[in-house]
Amino acid sequence: MGPAEGEMTQFLLQDFEQLTIVEGSANLIAFIPDMPNLVKVHALFEKFMPDKQFNTIVMEHILEHVDKPVALLQHVKQWLVPEGKLMLGVPNGHSIHRLVAVRMKLLDSPCQLNSRDNALGHRRVYTPDTFRQDIELAGLKIIQMGGVFFKPLSNQQIQDHWTEEMIQGFYELGKDFPEYAAELYAVCMLP
């Protein structure tokens, strides 16, 4: 769901016999090249009603953008086969870079939306507790939860000054400190 320009799509195509992508922007979905095992659907997530169920659903950076994340999760869980997996990813309000921003008085609180959040259309950022709460309110069972990438600096600072080895090291460190990682993920199933 929400493939944007298709960065992740190119990798998922290698792992699945058939991949269905759902995107609300006609411009973005047109940007993704047609492939034999790719089905492209232009629809809002809340309005999409598939004609089949799926083994795996990926919702990366969706929940922070929508008005009603719990309602969307309740809608999407209907699309899963009984043993299917729903993989979720959201930005972490308790990321170390956001906690530092509070100490520097750039943010009043870790979950305050900043100008970048607003430009990206974020309505919220999650903490591990609020992420878990929305998933459970939607009636899903969490089978794994963790963090991705320990991010002490802004994206621009990392891009301008870090080596690939540094990026890989901080990626690995995010596994050790999930509550402070830049991103949170959860793998869920039906109860």
C-alpha positions as CSV (number, residue, x, y, z in Angstrom):
1,M,0.0,0.0,0.0
2,G,1.2,3.5,-0.9
3,P,4.2,2.6,-3.1
4,A,4.9,6.3,-3.9
5,E,7.6,6.3,-6.6
6,G,8.1,2.5,-6.3
7,E,11.4,2.3,-4.3
8,M,10.3,-0.6,-2.3
9,T,8.2,-2.1,-5.1
10,Q,11.3,-2.9,-7.1
11,F,12.5,-5.2,-4.3
12,L,9.1,-6.7,-3.4
13,L,8.7,-7.8,-7.0
14,Q,11.6,-10.1,-6.6
15,D,10.0,-11.8,-3.5
16,F,6.4,-12.4,-4.6
17,E,4.9,-14.2,-7.5
18,Q,2.3,-11.5,-7.8
19,L,2.3,-8.0,-6.3
20,T,-0.7,-5.7,-6.1
21,I,0.0,-2.1,-5.2
22,V,-2.6,0.4,-4.2
23,E,-1.8,4.1,-4.5
24,G,-4.1,7.1,-4.2
25,S,-2.0,9.3,-6.5
26,A,-2.5,8.7,-10.3
27,N,0.8,10.5,-11.0
28,L,2.8,8.3,-8.6
29,I,1.3,5.0,-9.8
30,A,2.0,5.9,-13.4
31,F,5.6,6.5,-12.5
32,I,6.1,2.8,-11.6
33,P,7.0,0.7,-14.6
34,D,4.6,-2.1,-15.6
35,M,5.9,-5.6,-14.8
36,P,4.4,-9.0,-15.6
37,N,3.8,-9.8,-11.9
38,L,2.6,-6.4,-10.9
39,V,-1.0,-5.2,-10.6
40,K,-1.4,-1.5,-10.1
41,V,-4.6,-0.1,-8.5
42,H,-5.4,3.6,-8.3
43,A,-7.6,3.9,-5.3
44,L,-7.8,5.4,-1.8
45,F,-7.0,2.8,0.8
46,E,-10.3,3.4,2.6
47,K,-12.3,2.8,-0.6
48,F,-10.3,-0.2,-2.0
49,M,-12.1,-3.5,-1.9
50,P,-10.0,-6.3,-3.4
51,D,-11.6,-9.3,-5.1
52,K,-9.2,-11.7,-3.2
53,Q,-7.4,-11.9,0.0
54,F,-3.6,-11.6,0.4
55,N,-0.9,-13.6,2.2
56,T,1.2,-10.4,3.0
57,I,0.2,-6.8,3.2
58,V,2.8,-4.0,3.6
59,M,1.8,-0.7,5.0
60,E,5.0,1.3,5.2
61,H,4.5,5.0,6.2
62,I,0.7,5.0,5.8
63,L,-0.7,5.3,9.3
64,E,0.8,8.6,10.2
65,H,-0.9,10.2,7.1
66,V,-4.5,9.1,7.5
67,D,-7.3,10.6,9.5
68,K,-8.4,7.3,11.2
69,P,-5.6,4.8,11.4
70,V,-7.5,2.3,13.6
71,A,-10.4,2.3,11.2
72,L,-8.0,1.8,8.2
73,L,-6.4,-1.2,10.0
74,Q,-9.8,-2.7,10.7
75,H,-10.6,-2.3,7.0
76,V,-7.3,-3.7,5.8
77,K,-7.3,-6.7,8.1
78,Q,-10.3,-8.0,6.1
79,W,-8.0,-8.5,3.1
80,L,-5.7,-11.0,4.9
81,V,-6.0,-14.8,4.5
82,P,-6.4,-16.5,7.9
83,E,-2.6,-17.0,8.4
84,G,-1.6,-13.8,6.5
85,K,0.8,-11.2,7.8
86,L,0.3,-7.4,7.9
87,M,3.6,-5.5,8.1
88,L,3.5,-2.0,9.4
89,G,6.1,0.8,9.6
90,V,5.8,4.3,11.1
91,P,8.1,7.1,12.2
92,N,9.0,6.9,15.9
93,G,8.3,10.0,18.0
94,H,10.8,8.7,20.5
95,S,13.6,8.5,18.0
96,I,16.8,9.8,19.5
97,H,17.0,12.6,16.9
98,R,13.5,13.9,18.1
99,L,14.5,13.6,21.7
100,V,17.6,15.6,21.0
101,A,15.5,18.2,19.2
102,V,13.4,18.6,22.4
103,R,16.6,19.1,24.5
104,M,17.8,21.7,21.9
105,K,14.3,23.4,22.2
106,L,13.6,22.8,18.5
107,L,10.5,20.8,19.5
108,D,8.3,21.3,22.5
109,S,7.7,17.5,22.8
110,P,9.0,14.5,20.9
111,C,5.7,13.9,19.0
112,Q,5.2,17.5,18.0
113,L,4.9,17.7,14.2
114,N,7.8,19.8,12.8
115,S,7.9,21.6,9.4
116,R,9.2,18.4,7.7
117,D,6.3,16.4,9.1
118,N,3.8,19.0,7.9
119,A,5.4,19.1,4.4
120,L,5.1,15.3,4.2
121,G,1.5,15.3,5.3
122,H,2.0,13.6,8.7
123,R,-1.0,13.9,11.1
124,R,1.0,12.2,13.9
125,V,4.1,10.4,14.8
126,Y,3.9,7.3,16.9
127,T,5.6,6.1,20.1
128,P,6.0,2.3,20.7
129,D,3.0,2.5,23.1
130,T,0.7,4.5,20.7
131,F,1.7,2.2,17.8
132,R,0.9,-0.9,19.9
133,Q,-2.4,0.7,21.1
134,D,-3.7,1.4,17.6
135,I,-2.8,-2.1,16.4
136,E,-4.5,-3.7,19.3
137,L,-7.6,-1.4,19.0
138,A,-7.9,-2.6,15.4
139,G,-8.1,-6.2,16.7
140,L,-4.8,-7.4,15.3
141,K,-2.3,-9.6,17.1
142,I,1.3,-8.4,17.1
143,I,3.8,-11.2,16.5
144,Q,6.9,-9.1,16.3
145,M,7.7,-5.4,16.9
146,G,11.0,-3.6,16.7
147,G,12.9,-0.6,15.5
148,V,14.9,0.4,12.4
149,F,17.9,2.7,12.3
150,F,19.3,4.5,15.3
151,K,19.3,8.1,13.9
152,P,21.1,10.7,16.0
153,L,21.1,13.4,13.2
154,S,18.9,14.8,10.5
155,N,18.6,13.1,7.1
156,Q,20.5,15.9,5.5
157,Q,23.4,15.7,8.0
158,I,23.6,11.9,7.5
159,Q,23.5,12.2,3.7
160,D,26.2,14.9,3.7
161,H,28.7,13.4,6.2
162,W,28.2,9.7,6.8
163,T,29.9,6.8,5.0
164,E,28.0,3.7,4.0
165,E,29.7,1.8,6.9
166,M,28.4,4.4,9.4
167,I,24.9,4.0,8.0
168,Q,25.0,0.2,8.2
169,G,26.4,0.4,11.8
170,F,23.5,2.7,12.9
171,Y,21.0,0.5,11.1
172,E,22.2,-2.5,13.1
173,L,22.2,-0.4,16.4
174,G,18.5,0.3,15.8
175,K,17.8,-3.4,16.4
176,D,19.4,-3.1,19.9
177,F,17.5,0.1,20.8
178,P,14.1,-0.2,19.1
179,E,12.3,2.2,21.4
180,Y,14.7,5.0,20.2
181,A,15.1,4.0,16.6
182,A,13.9,6.3,13.8
183,E,11.2,3.9,12.6
184,L,9.0,1.4,14.4
185,Y,7.7,-1.8,12.7
186,A,5.2,-4.4,13.6
187,V,4.4,-7.8,12.0
188,C,0.7,-8.6,12.7
189,M,-1.8,-11.3,12.2
190,L,-5.5,-11.9,12.7
191,P,-6.2,-13.1,16.3
